[in-house]
Amino acid sequence: MQFSKVIDVEGALSRIRDGSVIAISGFNIATTPEYLIVKLWELYERTGHPKDLFILTDTLPAVPDRGLDFIGKKMHETGDREFLRGMLLTYLGWAPWLQRLTAENAIEMYTWPIGTASCWFREVASGRPGIITRVGLRTFLDPRNDGCYLNDLARERRTCSNSLIEIDGREYLLYKAPKPEVALIRATTSDELGNLSMEREGIFGTVLAISQAAKSCGGIVIAQVERLAKFGSIKPKEVHVPAPLVDHVVVAPEEYHWQTCSFRYDPRISGEIIPPRASYSPLELSERKVIARRVALELLYLAKRLDRPLFVNFGIGIPALTPLVIEEEGLSEILLTSIEAGPLGGVALTEADFGVAIGPFAVIQMPDMFTNYEGGIIDASSLGFMEVDARGNVNPSFIPGRITGPGGFPVIVTGSPRLYFAGGFTAGKRKFRIGNGELRIEQDGDVRKFVREVYKVAFNGRLALEEGKEVLYITERAVFRLSERGLSLEEIAPGVDLDKDILSRMDFQPQMGKLEEMDRRIFREEKMNIEL
């Protein structure tokens, strides 16, 4: 008896009923079943079905005009309001058309942190009602504040929710969403039986957990792959999703199966080739390098205290420069870096390619990586900031009129025992003169970042203190520490005037103790020559 799960795309997608809840994998384009997404819209456009769909994701299976943003664009251009009734996304920054649909109240839009959504699929697969976590407490995600709703339609219908509960006298949030009836996933290779391997993918993401969740709920799993193999030709330990979890397999054309937004295929990203260690040209001395150097010093001193390499996470922007600074100092062996999507080590890609790395030394599933973060297994994290207030609360990226979502930030700041927020002291057009161990501010930015009250609280300073975290706020001209009395100014850059360049540029008066001078080596062209 011969049996194969490989069928044509329309045959697979035609099994999706109107009103279905669909779980879709994908971190930007990595593990995004782009072919299935495009063909699902085309099937609806031609037949009017399936419609009234609700989509759940682990992150954002989209970049501008591709993946789910392709559907957002089509819905916006045609004025369609029947295909989708809503979505749960963790980040909308690379989906401008979905942002428009959200702002226009065209569909329900909900948001959770990435790690919460990723791990939620495992909880559902195990038959539990949702995920219980402290992530989001006393932030904008807390139901006592904004909750998980991104527009009025979501607040009205509450298809997804989070609620406050108490266990053993401690507060937690219970996140709930409708259970998936269909899963659209992606792998590299399938045999006739439906065993899936992911050898050419940049990450594993949440593909396995999404498949398990759909099957646990009695649903169907449709997998997009780029190639087929005979049964028995995939090594058992290379099977990432076993055949019992897969109903249909669809082979995608090459143009719909890219590793990332910019890379069709690079074996260094998938780990099939281990490249020689990357070498970097020294960064130009600038205020960004100054900040990254100060973060690097903190990490190097921590490694010396702990007497071992550090397991760390760096956010995008200035924090991502820190490993380059440490590489320049010849001390890169003290850092074991990680990316939310699952890679460890290597050179992390940025912008719409974020989530994968060139030359990682390991790649694990995304729920496992977020366990490292939420569980405090990592030693430290450095993340960017847009606003900080007197209580040490942080707004990383939210501004009025811009709809993004929390991304991985809330989980990382909840679990990491040490947090080094890093960014410019002000924003706007600025000009510095740096050298000879000093910083001179020739033109300052006109946007204040140390404000009386942040627009959205994504990191709660008081809660961090209660949980014993070490928290620093590092800028090019000053370093603050979170204390019981709020933000405390600890260091100022040589060449900077305390009143003119710091205090007069803040909307509040920080706590003042014994002020130290920032290490002058940070402000020199030559290497810092740190010894451990």
NUPARO-636449 format. One record per residue (C-alpha): residue in three letters; x, z negated, y negated. Coordinates in steps of 0.1 Angstrom, whole numbers, plus 5000, padded with zeros to 4 digits. Layout:
# NUPARO-636449
ALAXZY;...
//
This chain:
# NUPARO-636449
MET500050005000;GLN501550104967;PHE500549914935;SER501649954899;LYS500749784867;VAL502150064846;ILE499350244828;ASP498750444796;VAL498350264763;GLU494750344757;GLY493750234792;ALA495449894786;LEU494049834751;SER490549944761;ARG490249624781;ILE490249424748;ARG486649324739;ASP485149284705;GLY485648934691;SER488748864711;VAL491448614702;ILE494748804706;ALA498248634707;ILE501048864696;SER504848794699;GLY507448884673;PHE509948754649;ASN509949024622;ILE510549324645;ALA512449134672;THR510149114703;THR507249264683;PRO505149504705;GLU504949754676;TYR503650034698;LEU500749824710;ILE499849714675;VAL499850064661;LYS497850204690;LEU495349914688;TRP494450014652;GLU494250384662;LEU491850304690;TYR489650114667;GLU489850384640;ARG488750644665;THR486050444684;GLY485150144663;HIS486349904690;PRO487749654695;LYS486749484663;ASP486149134648;LEU489549034663;PHE491448704655;ILE495248714658;LEU497548424667;THR501348464663;ASP504448254669;THR506048384637;LEU505448714619;PRO505449034640;ALA505949244609;VAL508149384582;PRO506849584553;ASP504549864565;ARG505449794602;GLY503949574629;LEU500949374616;ASP501749474581;PHE500949834591;ILE497449714601;GLY497249524568;LYS498049844549;LYS495450044568;MET492749784562;HIS493549774525;GLU493650144521;THR490450214540;GLY488549904527;ASP487949804563;ARG486649444568;GLU485549474605;PHE488749514625;LEU490149164619;ARG488248854610;GLY491448634606;MET495048554615;LEU497248254620;LEU500748344607;THR503648114600;TYR505248334573;LEU503948624552;GLY507048694532;TRP507749034549;ALA504149144550;PRO503049244515;TRP499849414527;LEU498749104546;GLN499448904515;ARG497049124496;LEU494349084522;THR494848704520;ALA494648694482;GLU491548914483;ASN489848684507;ALA489348984530;ILE490248794562;GLU490648424571;MET494348334568;TYR495948014582;THR499547904584;TRP501447654605;PRO505247594607;ILE507047824631;GLY508047564656;THR504547414657;ALA503047754664;SER505647844690;CYS505347514709;TRP501547524706;PHE501447804731;ARG503147584757;GLU500647304751;VAL497747544755;ALA499347694786;SER499447344801;GLY495747284794;ARG496047054764;PRO493847084734;GLY496547144708;ILE499947014697;ILE500546664683;THR503446634659;ARG504646454628;VAL505646794612;GLY503646844580;LEU502846484573;ARG502646404536;THR503346764527;PHE501047044516;LEU500247104553;ASP498646754556;PRO494846784557;ARG494746514530;ASN496346784508;ASP495947164513;GLY495947164550;CYS496747494569;TYR494347714549;LEU495748004528;ASN492548124513;ASP488948024507;LEU487548204537;ALA489748004559;ARG488747674543;GLU485047774548;ARG485247884584;ARG488047654597;THR488847854628;CYS492247694629;SER492847334617;ASN494947024617;SER493746674616;LEU495246324611;ILE495446104642;GLU497145764649;ILE499145674680;ASP500645324684;GLY500245264647;ARG502045594636;GLU500545894620;TYR500546234636;LEU498846574630;LEU496946744657;TYR497047124653;LYS494247324669;ALA493447694672;PRO491247914694;LYS492747984728;PRO494148334734;GLU492148574755;VAL494648854752;ALA498448854748;LEU500449144735;ILE504149094743;ARG507349294745;ALA510249314770;THR512949564778;THR512349654815;SER509449624840;ASP509249704876;GLU506049834892;LEU504849484900;GLY505249374864;ASN508349164865;LEU509849174830;SER513449144818;MET514649124782;GLU518249234785;ARG518249464754;GLU516249234732;GLY517949034704;ILE515948714713;PHE513548574739;GLY511248434712;THR508048284726;VAL507248574749;LEU507048364781;ALA504948084765;ILE502448334750;SER502048504783;GLN501448164800;ALA498948064774;ALA496748374778;LYS496848354816;SER495947974815;CYS492948064794;GLY491748334818;GLY493048614796;ILE495048934801;VAL498649004792;ILE499749354781;ALA503449414779;GLN505249684760;VAL508649794775;GLU511050064769;ARG511950154805;LEU510850114841;ALA512750004872;LYS512049994910;PHE510849664924;GLY513749454935;SER516249614911;ILE515849344885;LYS517949044894;PRO515748734899;LYS517448524872;GLU517048814848;VAL513248814851;HIS511948644820;VAL508248694826;PRO507348704863;ALA504748954876;PRO501848704881;LEU501748654843;VAL501449034835;ASP498349254839;HIS499349584823;VAL502649744814;VAL502950024788;VAL506150224781;ALA506750264744;PRO508450554726;GLU511850474713;GLU510750474676;TYR508450174683;HIS510949964701;TRP513749854677;GLN515749544681;THR515349454644;CYS514049624613;SER517449794607;PHE518949824642;ARG517450054669;TYR519849904694;ASP523149724692;PRO524549574724;ARG526349304703;ILE522849174692;SER521549154727;GLY524748994740;GLU525449284764;ILE528849324747;ILE530749024734;PRO532549144703;PRO535949014691;ARG535648724667;ALA534548854633;SER537048824604;TYR535848784569;SER537348854535;PRO537348544513;LEU534348504492;GLU534748564455;LEU534948234435;SER531448194420;GLU528847914415;ARG527448014449;LYS530747964466;VAL531247634448;ILE527947504462;ALA528747634497;ARG532247464495;ARG530647124486;VAL528247154516;ALA531247254538;LEU533146944527;GLU530246724537;LEU530046884571;LEU533846864576;TYR533846494568;LEU530946444591;ALA532746614619;LYS535746394613;ARG533546084615;LEU531846194647;ASP535046334661;ARG533346644676;PRO531946984667;LEU528646984648;PHE525347134660;VAL523847264627;ASN521247494611;PHE521747684579;GLY518947834558;ILE519048164541;GLY520748214507;ILE523547984496;PRO523447764527;ALA524248074548;LEU527548104529;THR528847774542;PRO530047904576;LEU532048174558;VAL533647904536;ILE534547704567;GLU535848014584;GLU538048084553;GLU539547734558;GLY540347804594;LEU538047534607;SER535147734622;GLU535547564656;ILE533847254641;LEU530547434637;LEU528047534664;THR525447724643;SER521847804653;ILE519048034642;GLU515347944645;ALA514548234668;GLY516948124695;PRO520548254689;LEU523548014687;GLY526748124671;GLY527648474660;VAL526948634626;ALA523348584616;LEU521648884601;THR519648834569;GLU516548964550;ALA514149154573;ASP516649144601;PHE516748764601;GLY516248604635;VAL519048774654;ALA522848754654;ILE525748974662;GLY527848814689;PRO525948494696;PHE527448264723;ALA524048174736;VAL520348274732;ILE517548044742;GLN513748054739;MET512347974704;PRO510247674715;ASP513447524730;MET515347584697;PHE512647414677;THR512847124702;ASN516447084691;TYR515347064655;GLU512246854657;GLY513846614682;GLY516846554660;ILE519246694685;ILE521046884657;ASP523446694636;ALA522646834602;SER520947114583;SER521547284550;LEU518547444533;GLY517847594500;PHE515447464473;MET513347594445;GLU512247264430;VAL513146894434;ASP511346604418;ALA512246244409;ARG511046124443;GLY513246364461;ASN510446594472;VAL511346954478;ASN509547284472;PRO511647554490;SER509847864479;PHE506247834468;ILE505147964434;PRO501648014420;GLY500148344430;ARG502648414458;ILE501448364494;THR504248314519;GLY503848034545;PRO506147754555;GLY508347934581;GLY510747704600;PHE511447464571;PRO508947184578;VAL510147144614;ILE513847144605;VAL513446884577;THR511246664600;GLY513846634627;SER517246684612;PRO518946344607;ARG521046484578;LEU519846724552;TYR521946894526;PHE519747084502;ALA521847344484;GLY521047564454;GLY521747634417;PHE520947354392;THR518847594371;ALA517447944376;GLY517448244354;LYS520348434338;ARG523448214339;LYS527148254332;PHE529948034344;ARG533648014340;ILE535247864371;GLY538947804378;ASN541847564375;GLY539647294390;GLU536847304365;LEU533447444359;ARG532447564324;ILE528847664316;GLU528747954291;GLN525148034295;ASP522547824314;GLY519447934331;ASP516147884313;VAL514147784345;ARG514347414354;LYS514547324391;PHE514646944388;VAL511046884377;ARG508746594373;GLU506546704401;VAL507046994425;TYR504347264429;LYS504147214467;VAL505646934487;ALA507247084518;PHE509746794522;ASN508546444515;GLY511446224502;ARG509645894508;LEU508945974544;ALA512546084549;LEU513745744536;GLU511345564560;GLU512845754589;GLY516445684578;LYS517646034569;GLU520746104549;VAL519646344522;LEU521846514495;TYR520946774468;ILE524046984461;THR524447214431;GLU527347374413;ARG527547104387;ALA526046784403;VAL525446614436;PHE522446384440;ARG521546144469;LEU518046034479;SER517845654475;GLU515045394476;ARG514645434439;GLY514445814440;LEU517046074431;SER520445924423;LEU523146114406;GLU526446064424;GLU528946344414;ILE529446574385;ALA531746874382;PRO534946854362;GLY534447034329;VAL530646954328;ASP529046744300;LEU526746484316;ASP524146484288;LYS524246844277;ASP524647024310;ILE522746784334;LEU520446524320;SER519046744292;ARG518347014318;MET516146784340;ASP512446684335;PHE513246334346;GLN515946064344;PRO517746024377;GLN519045694389;MET522645644377;GLY525345454396;LYS529045494396;LEU529645864390;GLU532346034409;GLU534046364400;MET533346654424;ASP536446754444;ARG538546974421;ARG539647194450;ILE536147334451;PHE536747504417;ARG540047674424;GLU540748024437;GLU543047914465;LYS541747764498;MET540847394498;ASN543247324526;ILE541247054542;GLU542746854570;LEU540646694598;
//
